[in-house]
């Protein structure tokens, strides 16, 4: 088993997004996406505040993080502008924080609950796998690029309830080891069955804001949920 003290909880944010400009710091339902994500971690009874890190470069994001009892990792401009390669460039904290493992939360997913983060964490602490990935479990019909039907199901019924369950990346919670990040391995070997533990998360919590229309739509949804769906 892993110990909670060995795990860093990390939020990484920047203002250089191109599809939805400045989404981390823009007003969102009376707050910001970064505020929402930090508060979800800080509100947890499981996660120690001293294990929470916010990796940011721009002063506007640093000022948001400074409102909370968390560690601020001062991300370099090079990292903030990186497109993800090499991994050690975008995740430049990999050899600079005193932990063995890391759980990343995606600040672009405002409906992700503290309880779901805690359940992910509890599972991660129990398993032997180094890598773990939040996924959505689905039953649907799928075809490959050649038009070949991929889904196992009872064709006599032709109902998605009979379809084999598939798992789709939720892009909200990720876990791995700092040592592996240093080797440019993120979570594990995607091609090796079972190497990365797949942890189901609620589909209704993982709406990911990448585009402007999503920002506008999910802000309305977030407000409705916060107001009890009035």
BAFI-3210 file (N, C-alpha, C; in Angstrom, 3 decimals, decimal comma, padded with zeros to 6 digits):
// residues 230
n [1|2|3|4|5|6|7|8|9|10|11|12|13|14|15|16|17|18|19|20|21|22|23|24|25|26|27|28|29|30|31|32|33|34|35|36|37|38|39|40|41|42|43|44|45|46|47|48|49|50|51|52|53|54|55|56|57|58|59|60|61|62|63|64|65|66|67|68|69|70|71|72|73|74|75|76|77|78|79|80|81|82|83|84|85|86|87|88|89|90|91|92|93|94|95|96|97|98|99|100|101|102|103|104|105|106|107|108|109|110|111|112|113|114|115|116|117|118|119|120|121|122|123|124|125|126|127|128|129|130|131|132|133|134|135|136|137|138|139|140|141|142|143|144|145|146|147|148|149|150|151|152|153|154|155|156|157|158|159|160|161|162|163|164|165|166|167|168|169|170|171|172|173|174|175|176|177|178|179|180|181|182|183|184|185|186|187|188|189|190|191|192|193|194|195|196|197|198|199|200|201|202|203|204|205|206|207|208|209|210|211|212|213|214|215|216|217|218|219|220|221|222|223|224|225|226|227|228|229|230]
n.u [000,827|000,335|001,348|-000,423|001,164|003,146|002,164|001,760|-000,548|-001,510|-002,118|-001,999|-001,656|-002,171|-002,133|-002,080|-003,797|-005,318|-007,728|-009,739|-009,610|-007,575|-008,852|-008,435|-008,330|-010,385|-013,581|-015,850|-018,863|-018,962|-016,528|-013,386|-012,089|-009,690|-009,765|-011,974|-011,026|-008,791|-010,052|-011,635|-009,756|-008,606|-010,807|-011,057|-011,179|-009,421|-007,096|-004,003|-003,277|-000,645|000,309|-000,635|-000,115|000,192|000,937|002,097|002,733|002,135|001,508|-001,108|-002,338|-000,774|-001,538|-004,164|-003,739|-002,402|-004,331|-005,022|-004,278|-001,885|000,903|002,893|004,190|006,552|006,252|008,169|008,465|009,023|008,005|005,315|004,653|005,020|004,193|003,928|005,997|009,492|008,294|009,378|009,783|007,303|006,253|007,976|008,397|008,919|011,257|011,549|009,847|009,007|008,005|006,804|004,851|002,300|-000,828|-002,712|-005,068|-007,531|-008,072|-009,881|-012,248|-014,903|-017,070|-016,216|-016,215|-015,264|-015,574|-015,323|-012,661|-011,486|-012,275|-010,901|-008,310|-008,266|-008,517|-006,169|-004,214|-004,504|-003,879|-001,406|-000,427|001,505|000,594|-002,505|-005,736|-008,459|-011,592|-014,503|-017,232|-018,924|-021,703|-022,134|-022,324|-019,606|-017,340|-014,431|-011,913|-012,110|-014,659|-015,372|-017,306|-017,040|-018,127|-019,086|-022,091|-025,508|-026,893|-029,433|-031,057|-030,247|-029,781|-028,353|-027,980|-027,199|-024,689|-021,127|-019,252|-017,306|-014,393|-013,769|-011,418|-011,483|-010,221|-009,721|-008,605|-005,434|-002,741|000,589|004,113|006,766|009,335|008,978|007,988|010,276|011,527|010,136|007,707|004,325|001,982|002,009|002,405|000,495|-000,171|000,084|-001,865|-003,558|-001,454|-001,803|-003,981|-007,456|-009,834|-013,186|-015,163|-017,818|-019,781|-021,233|-019,746|-017,531|-017,303|-015,353|-013,676|-012,659|-013,172|-014,590|-017,425|-017,985|-017,109|-019,012|-021,429|-021,014|-020,602|-023,156|-024,423|-022,968|-023,694|-026,437|-026,441|-025,165|-027,116|-029,085|-030,385|-032,514]
n.v [-001,210|002,280|005,299|008,150|010,347|010,089|010,978|013,541|016,116|017,611|020,560|021,885|024,782|027,305|030,348|030,355|029,018|028,356|027,717|028,394|031,260|032,325|030,793|029,768|031,870|033,596|035,113|032,797|031,701|033,426|032,955|031,368|028,893|027,835|028,536|026,967|024,321|024,222|024,673|022,377|020,415|021,463|021,412|018,760|016,128|014,123|014,669|016,071|019,512|020,322|018,654|019,532|021,046|023,837|024,410|027,002|029,809|032,469|035,682|036,372|033,902|032,947|034,703|033,890|031,291|031,929|032,548|030,346|027,598|026,188|024,714|026,596|025,992|027,479|027,684|027,543|029,908|028,602|026,037|026,679|027,432|025,172|022,423|019,913|018,115|017,685|015,370|015,928|018,599|019,927|018,904|019,911|019,839|017,310|016,255|017,886|018,104|016,798|013,971|010,666|009,799|011,116|012,737|014,128|016,675|017,884|021,146|022,086|020,845|021,542|020,363|018,153|016,354|016,742|014,369|012,396|012,775|012,014|009,297|008,281|008,700|007,062|004,549|004,493|004,474|001,904|000,058|-001,883|-000,958|001,503|003,444|005,132|005,835|007,944|006,937|006,704|004,571|002,961|001,905|001,262|001,541|000,896|001,636|000,973|002,883|001,793|001,006|-001,332|-003,172|-002,952|-003,622|-005,970|-007,642|-008,683|-009,314|-009,998|-008,618|-005,962|-003,695|-001,154|-001,812|-004,412|-004,330|-004,730|-003,426|-000,525|001,491|004,852|007,505|009,833|012,199|013,706|012,894|011,706|009,485|008,760|007,904|009,980|009,310|007,801|009,764|011,216|009,486|009,843|008,468|008,304|007,583|004,831|001,831|002,036|000,127|-002,298|-004,599|-003,995|-002,660|000,043|001,084|001,281|003,516|003,923|006,875|009,252|010,036|012,387|014,262|015,008|016,918|018,516|021,505|022,790|024,399|027,580|027,544|025,479|026,530|028,577|027,082|025,145|026,782|027,797|025,383|024,673|026,793|026,259|023,787|024,505|026,133|024,381|023,338|025,003]
n.w [000,000|-000,652|000,996|002,140|002,603|000,753|-001,598|-003,904|-004,665|-007,465|-009,299|-012,439|-014,324|-016,875|-018,855|-021,561|-023,288|-026,419|-027,696|-025,943|-024,610|-021,927|-019,968|-017,382|-015,581|-016,094|-015,247|-013,907|-013,205|-010,961|-009,819|-010,489|-012,787|-011,831|-009,094|-008,309|-008,649|-006,911|-004,453|-004,243|-003,603|-001,250|000,427|001,061|003,454|003,466|002,017|002,737|003,229|002,933|001,012|-001,359|-004,477|-006,610|-009,809|-011,529|-013,719|-014,628|-013,179|-012,497|-012,068|-009,997|-007,964|-007,533|-006,488|-004,152|-002,324|-000,929|001,368|000,213|-001,588|-003,815|-006,892|-008,778|-011,925|-014,926|-017,665|-020,035|-019,582|-019,262|-021,824|-023,240|-025,414|-024,479|-024,850|-024,258|-021,701|-019,212|-019,376|-019,464|-017,103|-015,021|-012,329|-011,477|-010,252|-008,105|-005,976|-002,745|-002,876|-003,717|-005,448|-007,678|-008,016|-010,462|-010,999|-013,232|-013,954|-015,753|-015,495|-014,023|-012,635|-011,300|-008,329|-004,854|-003,449|-005,457|-006,171|-003,771|-003,638|-005,836|-004,907|-002,586|-003,761|-005,268|-003,286|-002,312|-004,349|-006,192|-008,567|-010,269|-011,987|-012,617|-013,966|-014,515|-015,771|-017,948|-017,844|-020,443|-022,496|-025,741|-029,372|-031,545|-034,218|-036,243|-038,115|-040,604|-040,867|-039,602|-037,352|-033,873|-031,442|-028,993|-028,705|-028,108|-030,968|-031,693|-030,027|-030,203|-028,517|-026,608|-023,982|-023,949|-024,895|-024,768|-022,062|-022,452|-021,865|-021,533|-021,749|-019,139|-018,629|-016,294|-013,844|-012,950|-012,227|-011,201|-010,966|-009,764|-010,448|-012,791|-014,509|-014,866|-016,569|-018,821|-018,833|-018,582|-016,338|-017,215|-019,227|-021,945|-023,796|-022,593|-021,107|-018,121|-016,927|-016,360|-013,962|-014,261|-013,275|-012,647|-013,064|-012,323|-015,138|-015,364|-014,075|-015,507|-017,574|-019,823|-020,305|-023,209|-025,379|-026,406|-026,546|-024,802|-022,392|-021,997|-021,922|-019,854|-017,709|-017,257|-016,580|-014,284|-012,568|-012,356|-011,025|-008,648|-007,645|-007,010|-009,243|-010,005]
ca.u [000,000|001,023|000,985|-000,912|002,270|003,993|001,448|001,515|-001,775|-000,991|-002,911|-001,126|-002,485|-001,494|-003,062|-001,772|-004,703|-005,677|-009,113|-010,604|-008,590|-007,433|-009,968|-008,138|-008,448|-011,591|-014,730|-016,654|-019,877|-018,600|-015,209|-012,595|-011,858|-008,578|-010,282|-012,848|-010,232|-008,003|-010,966|-012,059|-008,693|-008,463|-011,984|-011,007|-010,714|-008,420|-005,873|-003,328|-003,001|000,786|000,585|-001,257|000,761|-000,365|002,067|001,680|003,778|001,643|001,243|-002,542|-002,630|-000,091|-002,370|-005,300|-003,251|-001,960|-005,478|-005,297|-003,151|-001,272|002,225|002,933|005,393|006,686|006,496|008,919|007,777|009,224|007,034|003,962|004,433|005,315|003,086|003,861|007,191|009,505|007,439|010,063|009,716|005,989|006,133|009,341|008,439|009,025|012,386|011,721|008,921|009,433|007,011|007,102|003,776|001,557|-002,170|-003,045|-006,474|-007,694|-008,854|-010,866|-013,412|-015,421|-018,087|-015,568|-016,479|-014,244|-015,741|-014,753|-011,206|-011,120|-012,433|-009,768|-007,136|-008,359|-008,222|-004,757|-003,405|-004,657|-003,430|000,034|-000,052|002,072|-000,228|-003,959|-006,368|-009,907|-012,276|-015,964|-017,716|-020,010|-022,230|-022,541|-021,851|-018,390|-016,741|-013,092|-011,821|-012,423|-016,068|-015,582|-018,045|-016,138|-018,826|-019,677|-023,433|-026,524|-027,464|-030,859|-031,746|-029,824|-030,016|-027,049|-027,864|-026,534|-023,341|-020,004|-018,817|-016,009|-013,942|-013,285|-010,640|-012,293|-009,381|-009,952|-007,730|-004,313|-001,767|001,811|005,259|007,669|010,478|008,602|007,909|011,659|011,873|009,138|006,613|003,208|001,067|002,479|002,390|-000,895|-000,362|000,179|-003,103|-003,459|-000,333|-002,423|-005,268|-008,533|-010,767|-014,396|-015,635|-019,154|-019,743|-021,841|-018,804|-016,273|-017,391|-014,028|-013,748|-011,577|-013,592|-015,362|-018,823|-018,045|-016,983|-020,302|-022,450|-020,766|-020,799|-024,600|-024,709|-022,380|-024,552|-027,705|-026,187|-024,881|-028,388|-030,039|-031,074|-033,772]
ca.v [000,000|003,569|006,176|009,442|011,306|009,899|011,416|014,961|016,410|018,717|021,258|022,639|025,706|028,371|031,253|030,378|028,192|029,053|027,457|029,103|032,174|032,685|030,139|029,469|033,048|034,356|034,886|031,608|031,516|034,195|032,559|030,971|027,452|027,470|028,607|025,819|023,111|024,287|024,557|020,977|019,696|022,015|021,016|017,334|015,695|013,073|015,189|017,101|020,739|020,423|017,803|020,144|021,951|024,509|024,720|028,113|030,773|033,840|036,344|036,316|032,579|032,883|035,442|033,022|030,206|032,474|032,684|029,043|027,000|025,189|025,042|027,119|025,683|028,548|027,068|028,419|030,341|027,545|024,987|027,201|027,540|023,868|021,643|018,612|017,293|016,418|015,341|016,558|020,050|020,415|018,512|020,164|019,632|015,872|015,969|019,045|018,065|015,667|012,906|009,538|009,676|012,346|012,699|015,382|016,963|018,782|022,311|022,378|019,992|022,176|019,578|017,069|016,554|016,368|012,953|011,588|012,879|011,197|007,886|007,990|008,655|005,874|003,391|004,550|004,084|000,467|-000,805|-002,005|-000,250|002,848|004,344|004,994|006,766|008,046|006,584|006,630|003,297|003,204|000,848|001,923|000,878|001,517|001,145|001,502|003,797|001,043|000,656|-002,619|-003,060|-003,365|-003,878|-007,278|-007,487|-009,624|-008,652|-010,289|-007,607|-004,648|-002,702|-000,834|-002,442|-005,705|-004,101|-004,878|-002,158|000,009|002,547|006,040|008,414|010,911|013,402|014,509|012,441|010,907|009,211|008,087|008,141|011,043|008,658|007,446|010,993|011,509|008,587|010,143|007,507|008,922|006,587|003,476|001,332|001,990|-001,061|-003,502|-004,772|-004,010|-001,889|001,244|000,752|002,140|003,793|004,587|008,107|009,594|010,769|013,715|015,182|015,158|017,798|019,133|022,762|023,033|025,390|028,701|027,158|024,650|027,448|029,243|026,099|024,511|027,796|027,783|024,133|024,776|027,689|025,569|022,772|025,205|026,697|023,301|023,087|025,769]
ca.w [000,000|-000,645|002,099|001,663|002,678|-000,419|-002,798|-004,161|-005,403|-008,251|-010,304|-013,334|-015,103|-017,619|-019,530|-023,000|-024,079|-027,656|-028,103|-024,996|-024,107|-020,509|-019,266|-015,987|-014,723|-016,448|-014,360|-014,190|-012,158|-009,785|-009,339|-011,661|-012,858|-010,947|-007,725|-008,066|-008,522|-005,674|-003,310|-004,138|-002,905|000,095|001,206|001,361|004,776|003,247|001,404|003,547|002,481|002,636|-000,150|-002,538|-005,220|-007,781|-010,692|-012,384|-014,083|-014,747|-011,903|-012,230|-011,513|-008,698|-007,009|-007,186|-005,641|-002,868|-001,426|-000,319|002,113|-000,671|-002,094|-005,178|-007,653|-009,765|-013,219|-015,820|-018,880|-021,035|-019,287|-019,502|-023,270|-023,840|-025,961|-023,837|-025,027|-023,516|-020,522|-018,085|-019,551|-019,029|-015,703|-014,553|-010,882|-011,208|-009,361|-007,221|-004,843|-001,898|-002,858|-004,595|-006,422|-007,927|-008,602|-011,122|-011,274|-014,370|-013,554|-016,796|-015,235|-012,808|-011,935|-010,562|-006,906|-003,876|-003,112|-006,535|-006,023|-002,608|-003,997|-006,708|-004,038|-001,737|-004,607|-005,644|-002,130|-002,061|-005,435|-006,406|-009,802|-010,151|-012,773|-012,528|-014,894|-014,404|-017,014|-017,956|-018,355|-021,395|-023,358|-026,984|-030,585|-032,038|-035,450|-036,486|-039,259|-041,824|-040,839|-038,951|-036,094|-032,806|-030,191|-028,727|-028,169|-028,566|-032,140|-031,784|-029,231|-030,707|-027,481|-026,024|-022,671|-024,125|-025,426|-023,850|-021,484|-022,849|-020,967|-022,250|-020,909|-018,570|-018,655|-015,090|-012,770|-013,437|-011,175|-011,633|-010,082|-010,184|-011,081|-014,159|-015,305|-015,234|-017,678|-019,873|-018,769|-017,871|-015,781|-017,467|-020,600|-022,408|-024,632|-021,766|-020,361|-016,672|-016,374|-015,802|-013,341|-014,754|-012,180|-013,154|-012,430|-012,833|-016,400|-015,219|-013,423|-016,239|-018,734|-019,941|-021,051|-024,159|-026,369|-025,884|-026,354|-023,606|-021,258|-021,813|-021,578|-018,559|-016,670|-016,961|-015,886|-012,949|-011,787|-012,084|-010,005|-007,390|-007,172|-006,818|-010,510|-010,065]
c.u [000,859|000,547|000,584|000,214|003,181|003,409|001,300|000,229|-001,527|-001,995|-001,940|-001,985|-001,612|-002,547|-002,915|-002,665|-005,209|-007,137|-010,118|-009,697|-008,716|-008,462|-009,696|-008,404|-009,676|-012,704|-015,558|-017,588|-019,493|-017,262|-014,341|-012,441|-010,738|-009,008|-011,097|-012,034|-009,414|-008,897|-011,438|-011,020|-008,567|-009,618|-011,970|-010,510|-009,615|-007,064|-005,235|-003,022|-001,535|001,193|000,040|-000,300|-000,004|000,811|001,629|002,853|003,280|001,227|-000,234|-002,943|-001,964|-000,943|-003,606|-004,856|-002,869|-003,104|-005,714|-004,064|-002,504|000,140|002,109|004,264|005,478|007,198|007,247|008,082|007,879|008,227|005,619|003,636|004,615|004,056|003,110|005,044|008,426|008,671|008,071|010,087|008,380|005,745|007,483|009,496|008,786|010,158|012,595|010,734|009,160|008,391|007,418|006,095|003,086|000,181|-002,444|-004,550|-006,542|-008,608|-009,888|-012,153|-014,085|-016,433|-017,506|-015,704|-015,292|-014,349|-015,155|-013,227|-010,740|-011,228|-011,293|-008,509|-007,127|-008,032|-006,742|-003,853|-003,416|-003,982|-001,905|000,497|000,520|001,184|-001,715|-004,603|-007,871|-010,563|-013,788|-016,354|-018,946|-020,448|-022,764|-022,043|-020,633|-017,906|-015,320|-013,090|-012,136|-013,893|-016,364|-016,253|-017,217|-016,841|-019,354|-021,044|-024,340|-027,258|-028,948|-031,682|-031,468|-030,206|-028,679|-026,869|-027,151|-025,101|-022,293|-019,564|-017,438|-015,662|-013,284|-012,515|-011,510|-011,545|-009,652|-008,988|-006,685|-003,366|-000,569|002,928|006,148|008,882|010,166|008,477|009,305|012,167|010,931|008,068|005,486|002,156|001,552|002,433|000,947|-001,182|-000,350|-001,045|-002,832|-002,333|-000,829|-003,789|-006,316|-009,600|-011,992|-014,763|-016,989|-019,076|-020,263|-020,905|-017,632|-016,409|-016,136|-014,101|-012,498|-011,888|-014,469|-016,823|-018,989|-017,950|-018,337|-021,373|-022,250|-020,827|-022,271|-024,975|-024,180|-023,247|-025,854|-027,532|-025,942|-026,158|-029,465|-030,895|-032,430|-034,057]
c.v [001,257|004,363|007,536|010,482|011,226|010,516|012,933|015,092|017,705|019,241|022,057|023,506|026,735|029,218|031,236|029,473|028,995|028,866|028,169|030,021|032,438|031,992|029,894|030,650|033,896|034,123|033,697|031,404|032,220|033,836|032,289|029,448|027,015|027,508|027,359|024,556|023,102|024,039|023,113|020,155|020,162|021,575|019,545|017,075|014,649|013,636|016,266|018,337|020,845|019,537|018,393|021,158|022,539|024,987|025,766|029,054|032,209|034,410|036,272|034,985|032,391|033,569|034,642|031,949|030,702|032,639|031,422|028,489|025,850|025,637|025,590|026,746|026,705|027,958|028,048|028,823|029,271|026,416|025,439|027,299|026,200|023,189|020,203|017,699|018,180|016,515|016,057|018,079|020,584|020,079|018,700|020,022|018,194|015,516|017,075|019,077|016,764|014,559|011,824|009,426|011,025|012,009|014,075|015,500|018,003|019,934|022,724|021,589|020,481|021,359|018,393|017,330|016,169|014,885|012,052|011,615|011,999|009,704|007,425|007,805|007,390|004,606|003,341|004,095|002,573|-000,419|-000,843|-001,232|001,120|003,863|004,068|006,130|006,771|007,796|006,618|005,285|003,534|001,921|001,533|001,102|001,636|000,828|001,698|002,356|003,124|000,634|-000,689|-002,414|-003,673|-003,867|-005,307|-007,077|-008,578|-008,956|-008,929|-009,244|-006,207|-003,523|-002,421|-001,436|-003,791|-005,554|-004,303|-003,513|-001,780|001,147|003,661|006,936|009,568|012,236|014,318|014,171|011,484|010,656|008,465|008,370|009,239|010,464|008,311|008,667|011,402|010,647|008,780|009,055|008,141|007,875|005,162|003,133|001,157|000,719|-002,359|-003,598|-004,833|-003,196|-000,601|000,853|001,767|002,282|004,534|005,828|008,470|010,457|012,190|014,721|015,577|015,940|018,673|020,370|022,954|024,193|026,462|028,307|026,289|025,518|028,080|028,262|025,535|025,508|027,843|026,522|024,171|025,660|026,994|024,531|023,424|025,789|025,638|023,035|023,789|026,202]
c.w [000,000|000,560|001,535|001,660|001,457|-001,684|-002,833|-004,963|-006,164|-009,270|-011,155|-014,248|-015,807|-018,320|-021,046|-023,842|-025,276|-028,049|-027,195|-024,185|-022,608|-019,619|-017,786|-015,048|-015,024|-015,431|-014,838|-013,011|-010,858|-009,181|-010,569|-011,648|-011,923|-009,490|-007,389|-007,809|-007,232|-004,463|-003,135|-003,366|-001,456|000,993|001,611|002,778|004,663|002,834|002,287|002,682|002,077|001,451|-001,446|-003,159|-006,396|-008,620|-011,716|-012,639|-014,032|-013,392|-011,525|-011,604|-010,154|-007,634|-006,604|-006,204|-004,245|-001,869|-000,597|000,389|001,337|-001,029|-003,511|-005,800|-008,777|-011,088|-014,124|-017,025|-019,963|-020,827|-019,611|-020,984|-023,978|-024,351|-025,463|-024,038|-024,894|-022,248|-019,345|-018,202|-019,067|-017,559|-015,018|-013,040|-010,509|-010,233|-008,332|-006,069|-004,066|-001,760|-003,847|-005,741|-006,612|-008,487|-009,169|-011,281|-012,371|-013,987|-014,596|-016,608|-013,951|-012,022|-011,166|-009,064|-006,037|-003,541|-004,189|-006,488|-004,864|-002,923|-004,911|-005,861|-003,184|-002,520|-004,947|-004,495|-001,912|-003,108|-005,530|-007,640|-009,488|-010,867|-012,638|-013,309|-014,652|-015,749|-016,814|-018,530|-019,224|-022,073|-024,608|-028,158|-031,115|-033,307|-035,569|-037,754|-040,589|-041,878|-040,219|-037,590|-034,968|-031,553|-030,104|-028,081|-028,703|-029,727|-032,306|-031,027|-029,768|-029,742|-026,827|-024,630|-022,760|-024,615|-024,346|-023,346|-022,014|-021,899|-021,769|-021,284|-020,429|-018,542|-017,466|-013,962|-013,326|-012,263|-011,740|-010,646|-010,654|-010,903|-012,537|-015,057|-015,755|-016,371|-018,871|-019,983|-017,955|-017,559|-016,011|-018,939|-021,048|-023,211|-023,837|-020,866|-018,862|-016,079|-015,723|-015,239|-013,787|-013,675|-012,712|-012,349|-013,033|-014,100|-016,251|-014,556|-014,311|-017,548|-018,775|-020,831|-021,897|-025,094|-025,714|-025,629|-025,112|-022,347|-020,944|-021,327|-020,177|-017,418|-016,271|-016,181|-014,458|-012,048|-011,401|-010,993|-008,648|-006,774|-007,004|-008,031|-010,578|-011,499]
res [x|x|x|x|x|x|x|x|x|x|x|x|x|x|x|x|x|x|x|x|x|x|x|x|x|x|x|x|x|x|x|x|x|x|x|x|x|x|x|x|x|x|x|x|x|x|x|x|x|x|x|x|x|x|x|x|x|x|x|x|x|x|x|x|x|x|x|x|x|x|x|x|x|x|x|x|x|x|x|x|x|x|x|x|x|x|x|x|x|x|x|x|x|x|x|x|x|x|x|x|x|x|x|x|x|x|x|x|x|x|x|x|x|x|x|x|x|x|x|x|x|x|x|x|x|x|x|x|x|x|x|x|x|x|x|x|x|x|x|x|x|x|x|x|x|x|x|x|x|x|x|x|x|x|x|x|x|x|x|x|x|x|x|x|x|x|x|x|x|x|x|x|x|x|x|x|x|x|x|x|x|x|x|x|x|x|x|x|x|x|x|x|x|x|x|x|x|x|x|x|x|x|x|x|x|x|x|x|x|x|x|x|x|x|x|x|x|x|x|x|x|x|x|x|x|x|x|x|x|x]
***
